[in-house]
Amino acid sequence: MLIIIGELLNSSRRPVEEAFLQKDEGYLVELAMEQERAGCSYLDLNASTLLNRESEILTWIIPIVQERTSLPISIDSASPAALESGLRVHRGRALLNSLPGKQRELEEIIPLICDYRPQVIVSCLDESGFPETPDQMVSLAGKILNRLFSQTPLGKDDIFLDLLARPLAVRPEAGRLFLESLLLVRKEFPGIKTLAGLSNISYGLPRRRVVNLTFLSNLIGHGLDAVIADPLHPDFQATVVVSEFLNNRPGARERFLAWARSGQKED
């Protein structure tokens, strides 16, 4: 079953940024609960637009969201200080989003992984930029994974590999590159979960939601394990359920029948 990480608690969205600044916990908790009801397994939480207040906001909001939902938080930041602030107050095991392959970031974040033992999203990116071929993606992923396995207590089940979907508006071959890389990564690293940030693919395009959901169906067909996405879109659940059924994923037939009988109108 696809692992869904809800993306809506993100300060790049103006209402969320305002709620963070005003400390409007009612709005933020309701948004968290809506995503839980929509079937998410994690809630991504990003306050990075708040700059010098990022650590303060994470320290404030994470315990509040955890009091009202049962979901672990994906603490989403490029700042090691903010990541540590979030990890320090998180109850249970968090998801760290993310660990890139750049030497400096690795050296700063690996100690946090050793201290707090979160699950980790690994971004396939280093000083040379985005991998340009599936083989380069596998090579870079292997280097980062080897370092993680040698320097932290993490195992295969603790890691999500983000293959970094790039905007089609900039790279028309981005979708094909991601799908080909996905197949190769699954072959080379069995047991490591694969992940996509769904909305990246449509950035800069019209009809973004149609593009996102079509890409999602392709991702499921290619065996993707997890997605960071908006679970509240009215067609999101239908796309997931039907795509999993079409690809004969374990339990998908039962989930499809339950969904089809749950009051959906017949086409």
C-alpha positions in Angstrom: 0.0 0.0 0.0 1.3 3.4 -0.9 2.7 5.4 2.0 1.3 8.9 1.9 3.1 11.9 3.5 0.7 14.8 3.8 2.4 18.0 2.5 -0.1 20.7 3.5 1.6 21.9 6.8 4.1 24.0 4.8 4.8 27.6 5.3 5.2 28.2 1.6 1.4 28.1 1.6 0.3 31.6 2.7 -2.5 30.5 5.1 -0.1 28.1 6.8 2.6 30.7 7.1 0.1 33.2 8.7 -1.1 30.5 11.1 2.4 29.8 12.2 3.1 33.5 12.7 -0.1 34.0 14.6 0.2 30.7 16.4 -3.3 29.7 15.3 -3.2 26.2 16.5 -6.8 25.6 15.7 -6.3 26.0 12.0 -3.1 23.9 11.9 -4.5 21.1 14.0 -7.6 20.9 11.8 -5.4 20.7 8.7 -3.3 17.9 10.4 -6.5 16.0 11.3 -7.9 16.3 7.8 -4.8 14.8 6.4 -4.9 11.9 8.9 -8.5 11.2 8.0 -7.5 11.2 4.4 -5.2 8.2 5.0 -1.7 9.7 5.6 1.0 7.8 7.4 3.1 10.9 8.1 2.6 14.6 8.3 5.3 16.7 6.6 5.9 19.9 8.6 7.9 22.8 7.0 8.4 26.2 8.5 11.5 27.2 6.4 10.1 30.5 5.1 10.1 31.8 8.6 13.9 31.8 8.6 15.2 32.8 12.1 11.9 31.7 13.7 11.9 28.2 12.1 13.3 26.4 15.2 10.9 28.2 17.5 7.8 27.4 15.3 8.8 23.7 15.1 9.4 23.4 18.8 5.9 25.0 19.4 3.8 23.1 16.8 5.1 19.6 16.8 3.9 18.7 20.3 0.5 20.3 19.6 0.0 18.3 16.4 1.1 15.1 18.1 -1.4 15.6 20.9 -4.3 15.7 18.4 -3.2 13.1 15.8 -1.5 9.7 16.0 0.9 10.3 13.1 4.6 10.8 13.2 6.0 14.1 11.8 8.2 14.4 8.8 10.4 17.3 9.9 11.2 19.1 6.7 14.1 21.6 6.8 17.5 22.4 5.3 18.7 23.7 8.6 20.4 21.3 11.0 19.5 23.5 13.9 15.8 23.5 13.0 16.0 19.7 12.5 17.5 19.2 15.9 14.8 21.5 17.5 12.1 19.4 15.9 13.7 16.0 16.7 14.2 17.1 20.4 10.5 17.7 21.0 9.1 14.9 18.8 7.4 12.1 20.7 8.4 8.7 19.3 10.3 8.2 16.1 10.2 11.1 13.6 11.0 11.2 9.9 13.9 13.5 8.9 13.3 15.3 5.6 15.9 15.3 4.2 19.5 14.1 4.0 21.3 15.2 0.8 24.6 13.8 -0.5 26.5 17.0 -0.1 29.5 16.6 2.2 28.9 19.5 4.5 25.2 18.6 5.1 26.1 14.9 5.7 28.7 15.9 8.3 26.1 18.1 10.1 23.1 15.8 10.0 24.6 12.4 10.6 25.3 13.2 14.3 21.6 14.1 14.6 20.7 10.7 13.1 22.9 8.9 15.6 21.5 10.9 18.6 17.8 10.7 17.7 17.5 7.7 15.4 14.7 9.1 13.1 13.8 7.5 9.9 15.4 9.4 7.0 14.5 10.7 3.6 17.7 10.6 1.5 17.7 13.2 -1.4 19.8 12.0 -4.4 21.7 15.2 -4.8 25.3 16.2 -4.2 27.7 19.0 -5.0 27.6 18.1 -8.7 23.9 18.7 -8.9 21.0 16.5 -10.1 21.9 13.1 -11.5 21.3 13.2 -15.3 20.9 9.5 -15.9 19.4 6.5 -14.0 23.0 5.1 -13.7 24.2 8.3 -12.0 21.2 8.2 -9.7 22.0 4.7 -8.6 25.7 5.6 -8.1 24.9 8.6 -6.0 22.3 6.7 -3.9 24.8 3.9 -3.3 27.4 6.4 -2.0 25.0 8.0 0.4 23.5 4.7 1.6 27.0 3.2 2.2 27.9 6.2 4.4 24.6 5.9 6.3 25.0 2.2 7.0 28.6 2.6 8.1 28.2 5.7 10.3 24.7 5.4 11.7 22.5 2.7 13.3 20.0 2.9 10.5 18.9 -0.2 8.5 17.1 -0.6 5.2 13.7 -0.2 6.7 14.5 3.2 8.0 15.3 4.9 4.7 13.3 6.5 1.9 15.2 7.3 -1.3 13.9 10.5 -2.9 14.8 10.4 -6.6 13.9 14.1 -6.9 11.3 14.7 -9.5 12.2 17.8 -11.5 9.8 20.2 -13.2 8.6 19.2 -16.7 8.4 22.9 -17.5 12.2 23.0 -17.3 13.1 19.4 -18.2 10.6 17.8 -20.6 12.4 14.4 -20.0 12.0 14.7 -16.2 9.2 12.2 -15.9 10.8 9.6 -18.0 14.1 10.0 -16.1 12.4 9.6 -12.8 10.5 6.5 -13.9 13.5 4.8 -15.4 15.6 5.7 -12.3 12.8 4.3 -10.1 13.0 0.9 -11.8 16.8 0.7 -11.6 16.9 1.9 -7.9 14.4 -0.8 -6.9 16.5 -3.4 -8.6 19.8 -2.3 -7.2 18.6 -1.6 -3.6 15.9 -4.1 -2.7 14.3 -3.2 0.7 15.0 0.5 0.4 11.7 2.5 0.1 11.4 4.9 -2.8 9.7 8.3 -2.6 8.6 11.1 -4.8 7.6 14.7 -4.0 4.6 14.7 -6.4 4.0 18.4 -6.9 7.5 19.1 -8.1 6.8 17.5 -11.5 4.1 20.1 -12.4 5.8 23.2 -11.2 5.4 26.0 -13.7 2.7 24.2 -15.7 -1.0 24.8 -16.2 -3.5 22.1 -15.0 -1.0 21.1 -12.3 -3.4 18.7 -10.5 -4.1 16.7 -13.6 -0.4 16.4 -14.3 0.3 15.4 -10.7 -2.3 12.7 -10.6 -1.4 11.2 -14.0 2.2 11.1 -12.8 1.1 9.4 -9.6 -0.6 6.7 -11.5 2.6 6.1 -13.5 4.6 6.0 -10.3 2.4 3.4 -8.7 2.7 1.3 -11.8 6.5 1.5 -11.5 6.4 0.3 -7.9 6.9 3.6 -5.9 6.6 3.1 -2.2 5.9 6.6 -0.8 4.7 10.0 -2.0 4.7 13.5 -0.5 1.4 15.0 -1.7 -1.8 16.8 -1.1 -4.1 14.0 0.2 -7.2 16.3 0.2 -7.6 16.7 -3.5 -10.9 15.0 -4.4 -9.4 12.7 -7.0 -6.3 11.8 -5.1 -7.7 8.8 -3.2 -9.4 7.5 -6.4 -6.1 7.7 -8.3 -4.3 5.7 -5.6 -6.9 3.1 -5.1 -7.5 2.4 -8.8 -3.9 2.5 -9.8 -2.9 0.0 -7.0 -5.8 -2.3 -8.2 -4.7 -2.1 -11.8 -1.1 -3.0 -10.7 -2.3 -5.9 -8.5 -0.6 -4.6 -5.3 -1.2 -6.6 -2.2 -4.7 -6.0 -0.7 -5.5 -3.6 -3.6 -8.6 -5.5 -4.7 -10.2 -5.4 -1.3 -9.4 -1.7 -0.9 -10.9 -0.9 -4.3 -14.1 -2.8 -3.5 -14.4 -1.0 -0.2 -13.8 2.4 -1.9 -16.3 1.6 -4.7 -19.0 0.7 -2.2 -18.5 3.7 0.1 -21.0 6.0 -1.6 -19.1 6.8 -4.8 -21.4 7.7 -7.7 -21.3 5.3 -10.6 -19.7 6.8 -13.7 
